[in-house]
Amino acid sequence: MKYTLLTKEQFEALHVEFSQFLASQKIDKALWESYKKTNTEIVAEELAIFSDLVWDDVLSKVNYLEEATKNELHFYKVTASAIQLLIIQTFEKQDLRTKEGITWLINNLNNDTIELTKGTKKINKDTKNKLLFDLIQKGAQITDGKLYEIVFKIINNA
C-alpha cells in the first residue's frame, strides 16, 4: 500500500465508485459479501488497491497546499517539476489561522516583524504524490491557492 486506507466514511461516500471498481475486478455484490465472510485477505487487498487509486487521483490534481499555525503560514505551489515553498512567520501576537490574522498579514507583509523564507524542491512524477501525501499527513490542507497568489503578488510587487 502506497498511502493509507480510506476511512469508513470515505468508503461510504465513494460507495458507487467502489462498486464500479469491484465490478472492474469481476467481483459482484454476492462474491464481495462472500469474501467479507470468508476471505479477509482479498477484502483487505481490494480495499488497499482502491484506496491507493483514490489517493493517486486526488494527489495528481493538487496544485496548492497550505499549512497554518498561530505564527506561521506554509504555502506550497505544485508544478510538474517542483514544489515551491513560501513560509511566512510573524513575531506579532496575531493568529494567522483566523480571518483577522490573514487580513493583518496582508496589510503588513512589509513589516519588520514578518519573516519570509522561500525554497524549491525538485520533484518528478514518481516522487510527487508521495511527497504531497506526506505533507498532508503532517497537516497541510489542499487549497485553491487564492491566498498564496495574493501573498505572492504582494511580495513580488514590494
N, C-alpha and C positions, 0 to 999 in steps of 0.2 A: 504494500500500500504506500502510495507516494505522499498522501496528505493525512487527513483524519476522517473518520467515519462521520457521515452526516448525522445530525441528531434525529430523534424520533419525530420531532416537529417538522424538521426539514424534509424527511422522507414523506410524511403525511402531506405536506404542501406540494410535493413533487410526485404524488401517487400516480397521476396519469402518465408522466414521463417514465416513472419506474416500471409501470405496467408495459409500456411500449418497449423499454429496454429488455424486460424479461421475454417479451414476445420475440424480440430480435435474437434472443438466445435460445429460442424454441422452447420456452418454459411457459406453459399456460397456467391459469389460476389453480387448477386441480393439482398439477405437478408441483407448483410452488407450495401449496398447502401441505402436500405430502413431504416435500423437502424440509419444511419447517418442523415437522413432527419427527422425521427420521434421519435427516442428513444435515446437521447443523454446519458441517464444514462447507458444503455447497452454498448454503444460505449466507454464511459469513463471507465467502469468496464473492458472491454476486453483489452483496451489499457494498463490499470494498471496491469492486470494479466500478459500480455505479457512482459511488462517492467520488472516486478519482476523476471520472468523466465529468461530473458536475463541477468539481473544483477546477479542472483544467479549462472548462468552458468559461466559468466566471473569471478566473485569473487572466485568461487570454484577452479579456475585454477591459482590463483595468488600465486606466491612463493616469489616475491620480490617487494618492493615499495621503491621509493626514493623521497625525498623532498629536494630541494636546495634553499638556499637564498645566498646572496652575501658572507656571512661569515660562513655559516653552511651547513652541509650535514646531513640529517637524512636518515639512511638506516634501512629498515625493512625486516627481513628474516622471512618468514611464514612457520611454521611447523604444523603438525596436532594438537599439544597440546600447542603451544606457538608462540608468536611473539617476535623475538629478535630485540632489538633496538640498533643501534650504532649511536651516534651523534658525529660528528667531527666539532669542532669550531676553527677558526683561528682568531688571532688578527692582522694579517698582512693585508696589502692592496692588497689582492688577491680576485678575484671574482670567487668563486667556481662554478658558473653557466657556466663558459667558459672552453673550452678545455685547454687553457693555465693555468687556475686556478687549474684544476684537475691534470695536469702534475706537477705543482709546489707542490701540496699537496702530491702526491705520492712520490715525491723526498724529501719531508721534513716532513714526518709523525713523525719522532723522534725529531723534532724541539720543543723547549720550548714554541713557540708561537701557538702550536697546543694542543687543549684540547680534550680528548676523554671521552665519557660517554657511558656506556653500561647498558642495562637493559633487562629484560624479563617479559613479561606479559602472564600469563597462559590463554588459550582460550579453548573452546570446539566447537563442530560443530554447536551448537546453537548460539554462540556469534561471531564466526569467520567472517562471511560475513558482518555482521552489522558493526563490528569494522573496517574492511578493507574499507567498503563503506564510513564510517565517515572520515577515513584518506584521501581517495581520494577526498572527498568533501572539505577537508581542504587544498588540494594542492598536495598531494602525487601522484606520477605517477607510473604506473605498469612498471616494467623493467625486463630485463633478468637476472639481478643480477651479471653481469660480473664485474662491478666496485666494488660492495660490496665484492665479493670474492677476488679481487686483494687487496683491502684495508685490509680486514680481515686477509689475508695471511701475508701481510707485518707487521701488528700489532702483530700477534702471533709469528712471527719469530724474532721480535726485541728483 
